[in-house]
């Protein structure tokens, strides 16, 4: 079973995407430590 991502991590991903003016998903995944697919989903 997959682990659930914390609300803080979700907010960080959203912040990096919106404040970063559409920062690449690969970069967001590396910065947050979650998989590319998780960031994409």
C-alpha positions in Angstrom: 0.0 0.0 0.0 1.3 3.4 -0.9 2.2 5.9 1.8 0.1 9.1 2.2 1.8 12.4 1.6 1.5 14.9 4.4 -0.6 18.0 3.9 2.6 20.1 4.4 4.3 18.3 1.5 1.2 18.9 -0.8 1.3 22.6 0.1 5.0 22.8 -0.7 4.5 21.1 -4.1 1.6 23.6 -4.9 3.7 26.5 -3.7 6.7 25.5 -5.8 4.5 25.1 -8.9 2.4 28.2 -8.6 5.0 30.6 -7.1 7.7 29.1 -9.4 5.6 30.1 -12.4 5.2 26.5 -13.5 8.6 25.2 -12.3 9.4 21.8 -14.0 7.8 18.8 -12.3 11.2 17.0 -12.3 12.7 19.8 -10.3 9.8 19.9 -7.9 10.1 16.2 -7.3 13.8 16.5 -6.6 13.3 19.4 -4.2 10.4 17.7 -2.2 11.7 14.2 -2.3 8.6 12.6 -3.8 8.4 10.8 -7.1 7.8 12.5 -10.4 4.5 10.7 -10.8 3.3 11.9 -7.4 4.0 15.5 -8.4 2.3 15.0 -11.7 -0.8 13.4 -10.1 
